[in-house]
């Protein structure tokens, strides 16, 4: 009975975590779509904020920076997974080893 209760709790936790992650992704996509739609309206009216030093308008610049940050976060997450896998592999490999100062019986 305890195993069933623990299993149900873990499953519920993972399901809720996955739902929260999907909502964050959807929120990002919604914000990007909203910014693009409003930028299109501004282009139609001819009122686009732009500095001389910037090659792109503010909205396009910030959307580009957000995409770079999202790609960078995915790259860093993949690097974290690789490091975690390497740690586990090193631990598994080291279990079979014995230090040189141990005497074999």
C-alpha positions as CSV (number, residue, x, y, z in Angstrom):
1,X,0.0,0.0,0.0
2,X,2.9,2.4,0.8
3,X,4.4,1.7,-2.6
4,X,1.2,2.5,-4.3
5,X,0.8,5.8,-2.4
6,X,4.4,6.8,-3.0
7,X,4.1,5.9,-6.7
8,X,0.9,8.0,-7.0
9,X,2.5,10.9,-5.3
10,X,5.6,10.8,-7.6
11,X,3.4,10.5,-10.7
12,X,1.2,13.5,-9.6
13,X,4.3,15.6,-8.9
14,X,5.9,14.8,-12.3
15,X,2.6,15.5,-14.1
16,X,2.2,18.9,-12.4
17,X,5.8,19.8,-13.1
18,X,5.3,19.0,-16.8
19,X,2.2,21.1,-16.9
20,X,4.0,24.0,-15.4
21,X,6.8,23.7,-17.9
22,X,4.4,23.7,-20.8
23,X,2.6,26.8,-19.5
24,X,5.9,28.7,-19.3
25,X,6.8,27.7,-22.8
26,X,3.3,28.7,-24.0
27,X,3.7,32.0,-22.1
28,X,7.0,32.8,-23.9
29,X,5.5,32.0,-27.3
30,X,2.4,34.2,-26.5
31,X,4.6,37.1,-25.5
32,X,6.7,36.8,-28.7
33,X,3.5,36.7,-30.8
34,X,2.0,39.6,-29.0
35,X,5.2,41.7,-29.5
36,X,5.3,40.8,-33.2
37,X,1.7,41.7,-33.7
38,X,2.0,45.0,-32.0
39,X,5.2,45.8,-34.0
40,X,3.2,45.1,-37.2
41,X,0.6,47.6,-36.1
42,X,3.4,50.2,-35.4
43,X,4.9,49.6,-38.8
44,X,1.5,50.3,-40.4
45,X,1.2,53.6,-38.5
46,X,4.9,54.5,-39.1
47,X,5.7,54.9,-35.4
48,X,8.7,52.7,-34.8
49,X,11.2,53.5,-32.0
50,X,14.7,53.3,-33.3
51,X,18.1,54.8,-32.2
52,X,20.7,55.8,-34.7
53,X,23.3,53.5,-33.1
54,X,21.0,50.5,-33.3
55,X,20.7,48.6,-36.6
56,X,17.2,47.3,-35.7
57,X,14.1,48.8,-34.0
58,X,13.8,48.1,-30.3
59,X,11.2,45.4,-30.5
60,X,13.1,43.4,-33.1
61,X,16.3,43.8,-31.2
62,X,14.8,42.6,-27.9
63,X,13.1,39.6,-29.7
64,X,16.4,38.7,-31.2
65,X,18.1,38.9,-27.8
66,X,15.3,36.8,-26.2
67,X,15.8,34.1,-28.8
68,X,19.6,34.0,-28.3
69,X,19.0,33.7,-24.5
70,X,16.5,30.8,-25.1
71,X,19.0,29.0,-27.4
72,X,21.8,29.6,-24.9
73,X,19.7,28.2,-22.0
74,X,18.9,25.1,-24.1
75,X,22.6,24.7,-24.8
76,X,23.5,25.1,-21.1
77,X,20.8,22.6,-20.1
78,X,22.3,20.0,-22.5
79,X,25.7,20.7,-21.1
80,X,24.3,20.1,-17.6
81,X,22.9,16.7,-18.7
82,X,26.2,15.7,-20.2
83,X,28.0,16.6,-17.0
84,X,25.5,14.6,-14.9
85,X,25.9,11.6,-17.2
86,X,29.6,11.8,-16.9
87,X,29.4,11.9,-13.1
88,X,27.2,8.9,-13.1
89,X,29.5,7.0,-15.5
90,X,32.6,7.9,-13.4
91,X,30.8,6.6,-10.2
92,X,29.8,3.4,-11.9
93,X,33.3,2.8,-13.2
94,X,35.0,3.6,-9.9
95,X,32.8,1.0,-8.0
96,X,34.8,-1.8,-9.5
97,X,38.1,-0.3,-8.6
98,X,40.0,-0.8,-5.4
99,X,42.7,1.5,-4.1
100,X,46.3,0.4,-4.5
101,X,46.9,0.3,-0.8
102,X,44.2,-2.3,-0.1
103,X,45.6,-5.8,0.2
104,X,43.8,-8.5,-1.8
105,X,42.7,-11.4,0.4
